[in-house]
Amino acid sequence: MKIAFDVDVLAKQSMDINWMVHQVADWGYKYIEQSPHPRINPFYKHPLFSKECEMEYRKALKETGVEISSFIVVYRWSGPTEEQRQFAVANWKRMIEIAADMGVSVINTELSGDPNQQEICNGMWFKSMEELLPIIEKNKIRVEIQSHPYDFCELNNETCDMVKSFRSPYLGYVYSSPHGFFYDEGKGDVRSMLKYAGDELTHVLFADTYNQTLDCRYIANPPWLNGRGKADVTIHQHLAMGEGDVDFDGIFETLREMDFANRQLKPDAPKAGGDNIACVSMFGFPEKMDKQAPEARERIERELLE
């Protein structure tokens, strides 16, 4: 199992890739999860990653011994317009090339779309998948899917079923703990959700959040937004483990039962793309990262590797 750090919190502080990589190394991480970065894989837009940027990145990786476990991309591959879908597919094709060139075998992503146009977005996502899956498999890239608050589908089990429908070893499922209260509409039954994902589960994001369905966990104005109609607003956070309502004891216990840390290392591994990934995805309080980032890594090591 690879323990990675999502560098979103660092990219928001500085565009310096060398500093970003060295900071992750200083926190004791061997792996970077490269989330959307304005110089590399910006949100929704075409990937960039100039020659100069690549050289800077490769140099920093060599200096530190850190590796890229995975890229995160967020594109409108489920529309809701056909033009948006086509742009997103083009973005995907270029990002797959970048990952292959960098020796990165995993890309994780979100469903995107619009929860108020679920039918059209569902159809467009499947259309995009039919176009991209042969390219994904040809390049031996494992693409991992997560549903994100305000995607056209926010539910754990339904998203798992969508991934499972392709029966491909090159598709996996991402369980994002700070999104979990959306995944089962506020119940927070992490054990059930992880077990439902089963062999599709290749990636877990670790961060805490409050249960947005409970009164006054979050307060939005105008007041009627707090009732959260699907068309209105979604609110969540990426806090340090223990600062919110997520059942991390249940997550770790279930991952141990599922042998998450070792499953992909076995001869009969269910998925391509190498090790499963446990990624620390905290960015609520950048000023606390020097303490919280190493603590999170240490807890994952203690809970899943010892």
Order of alpha helices (4+ residues) and beta strands (2+ residues): beta-alpha-alpha-beta-alpha-beta-alpha-beta-alpha-beta-alpha-beta-alpha-alpha-beta-alpha-beta-alpha
